[in-house]
Amino acid sequence: MKKVANVFTAPAKHWVGNGFHVASMFSYKDKDKNLDPFLLMDYNEPKFFQGGRRDNSAFDLRGVGEHPHRGFETVTIAYQGEVSHRDSYGGGGTIGTGDVQWMTAGSGVMHEEMHSEKFAKEGGLFEMVQLWVNLPSKDKMTAPKYQAIKSADIPVVTLPNNAGSVRVIAGELLDAKSPAETFSAINMWDTTMNANSAYTFSVPESHNVIILLLDGTIQVSGNAVARRGELVTFERGASDVLIEANNTAKLLILTGEPLNELVVGYGPFVMNSREEILQAIRDVKTGKFGRLG
């Protein structure tokens, strides 16, 4: 059984643009949490946004305006609310409750993420998780790509003994395989555990594991307790993770094969050397990432 390393409480929230009020549960600057190949997690816990116009102008669209990325992928999971995306390589669309937006920044892309016009008009509860997933060095300059994964296309697994259910956003679980295309071996399991249940998730010894508690309380690997809004990290080695829940709990489980490569990050760029970071900055300034129309 994998041994829990730490249970972290959520840090203070901050605004990303004016549309995402997030707690950064981890980032690529954290060197001691066994995160590889995951780089960053921002969690926007349920927050109510007022809809409608502020004045006689168009609806007030909140979000993050045009900005660059290179060297990794962004994955946005919509739990409540809607987000519209567009980028300089023609990718774009709107995701709603249960959907996932998977953008491969690769060699470089300019993009924006905004509340959808419908959500801006109507308002409501907004809850999202955004992850940054590292790309192997050989793939960091791959062509940008956008995957819009609708909720209906995400396979759902029922766990044995009425333990709960899992939406397989990435990777595999039991007999289900996600439609998401990934560059390394990762799993993203959007999990609901039923009350008075337990299940041992099969995880390779080589994988790092991270768990975010979205709701409820769980016991992990027999000796650690995690509550809503907390992050669980694990020591390296050993296989499998036991989750026990006295009451209904919702959690996001990430597992991944470490890339074991040097991570050099600067803001929206994550590469393998300082020279590559400087080149990314030059390329943005000279327009090589393209522009939004």
N, C-alpha and C positions, 0 to 999 in steps of 0.2 A: 504494500500500500504506500502511495506517495505521502510524504510527511509535509504537513503544513509548515511553511516558514514564518509567515506573518499574516495578520488580519489588520488591514489599514482602514481607518475611518476616512470619509471623504474630506478633502481639503476645502478651503473657502472657495465659493463660486466666483466666477468672473464672466464678463460678457465677451463673446466672440462676435464681432460686429455688434449689431443691435438686435439680433434675432435668436441668439443661442446663449442661454444662461447656464454655464457648465461648471462642473467640478472636474478638473484634470486628474483622473485616478492614477495615471502614470504617464511618463514621457520617456523619450530616448535619452534623456539626461540621467535617468535612474539607472545606476550601474549594479545594483545589488538585489534586484527583484526577480531575476531569472525570467525575463520577458521575451527574449529572442524567440521567434522572429517578429513579435509585435512591438511597435514603436510608441504608440500613444493611444490613450483612451479618454475621450471627453464624454461625460454623462450629463445630459440635460434632464434632470428629474422632472416629474410632471409639474408644469407651470402654466397658469392660465394667461392667455393673451386676449385682450379686448379687440374685437373686430370692428370693422367700419371705418369710415373716413374721420380724419382729425379736423378737416376743414372742407372746402368745396373742391379740393384737388382730387387726384386719383387716389385709390386706396394706398395706404401707407404700407409698402412692402418692407418687412424687416429681414435681415440676414447679413451675409458677408459678401461684399462686392468683389470685383475682379481681383484675383491674386494668383500667384504661381505655385506650382509644385514640381518637384523632380525626384526620382529615385525610389518611389514607394507607391503604395495603393491606399486610397481612402475608401472605407466601407461605412456607410451610414445606414443604421437600422432604425426604421420609423415605428415606434410603439404607439404614439398618438400624434395627430397633426399631419401636416403635409409640407414637403420641401420640394422646390423646383431647382433643377440644376441645368447649367449650360456651360460648354467649354469651347476652347479655340480649335478643337479637332472635330467639332460637329456633334459631340455627345450631348445628350440632354433629355430632360423629361421630368415628370413629377411623380414622387413616391408618396404613398399614403400609408395608413395604418397597416402594419404587417409587411410592408414592402422593404426592399433593400436596394440601395444604390452602391455600385461597386465601380470605382474609377481607378484605372491604372494610369498614374501620371507618367511613369516611365521617363522618357527622354525630356519631357517638359510640356506642361500644359498651363494655360490660363483658364480659370473657371470662377463661377460664382454660385453661391448657394443661398436661396431666398425662401421665405415662407411663400407658399403658392398664393395666387390671387384669390382662390376660393377660401383658403384659411384666413388670409388677411381681411376678407370681407366678413366672414362669419365668426372668426375668433374661436376660442376653445382651448382645451388642454393640449399641451405640446410636450412630448417626451421622446427623446432621441438618444442613441449612442453612436458616436463616431470613433472608428478605429483607424489607425495607420498601421499598415502591414508592410514590413520591409521586403524589398526585392533582392534576390541574389545579385552579386556583383555583375555576373554575366548578363543579367536582364535589366539592369538599371537604366539602360538607354534603349529599351524596347519601345516600340511605337505606342502612344497613348491609346487607351481603349475605355469604353464605357459599357457596363453591364447593368441593365435595369431588371431586377429580379422581383417579380410580382409574388405576393403572398400565396396565391393559388398554385404557384410553381414550386414552392418550397415544400419538400416532403416532410410529413409529420409521422413520427414514430411513437407508438404506444408502448410504454415500458412495461415489462412483466410485473405481475402481482399488483396491478392497479397502482403502480408507484408514481405514474404521471405520464407526461408526454413531452416530446422534443421536436422542435422545428430544426431541421438540419440545414442551416444557412450555408455552411461550407463543410467540405469533407464528407465523412460517412459515419453512420451509426446503425448498428444491427444490419438490417437489409436495405437501408435507404442511403442514397447518394445524392448530394446536392448538385444542382445544375451549374453552380458557380465554378468558373475556371480560375485556378490558382497557379502560382509559380513555384510553390513549395508545399510541403505536406502540412496542412493546417485543418483544424476542425473548429467550427463555430456552432455551438449547440444552444439554442434558445429554449430553455427548459422550464417546465412547470412541474413541481413536485406536489403530489396530493398529500393531504393530512395523514399522519401516522404511516408514513411510507419510507422506504429505503431502497437505494439502488447503487450498485457498484458499476461505475462507468469504466469501460476498458480503454486504457490510455497506455501507449507504448512507453517503455522505460526511458527512451531517449527524448520524449517530448517534454517541453515546459508546459505548465498548466496555470491558468489564471481564471478566477471566478469573480463575477460581479453580482452582488445581491440586489435585485431590483425591488423585491418585496418579500416580507416574511423573515423567518429565522431558520437557519439550518445548522446541523452539526456535520463537520467535515473530517473524514478519515478517522472518526472515532474520538477525537480529542480537542477539536477546535470549534468554537461557535462563531458564526457570522450572522450579522443582522442587516436590515435594509440599508442600502447605500454604502456598504463596506466591500472591500476588495480583498480576496484571498490569494496569496502566492504560495508557491511550494518549493521545497528543496529539490535539487536534481536527483535523478535516480529513482529506482523502484517503479512499479507499475500500478495503474488503476487508482481510482478515487471513489471513496464511499461517501454518498450524500444521504443524510437522514433528515426528515422533516416531521415535526409534530403537527404543524399547521400548513396550510397551502403556502408554497413559496415559489417565487419566480426568480430565475437566475440565468445569467449568460456565462457559459463555460467555453473557454478558449484553450485549445491545445495546439502545439506546433513543434515541428522539428527545427532545432536551432540552426541558423545559418553559420554561426561561429565565424563571422567576418567583422572587420573593423567598422564601427558605426561612427560617422562624422556628420553631425547635423548642425544646421544653422537655419533657424526659423522654418520656412516651408521646404527646405532642401535636406535630404538625407542621402549621403554618398559614402564612399570609403576612404576619402582623403580630403585634406584641406584644398589641394589644388583643384579637385573636382567641384568643390563648393564655390571657389572663386570663379571657375568657368561657368557655373550655373548663373551666378550673379551677372557676369558679362553677357551671357546669352539672353537673359531677360532684358537687359538694357538695350541690346541690339535687335530686339524683336523676334528672336528665334523661337520663342514659345508661342508665337502667334498672338492674335488679339480677338476679343469678343466682338461680334458684329453689332 
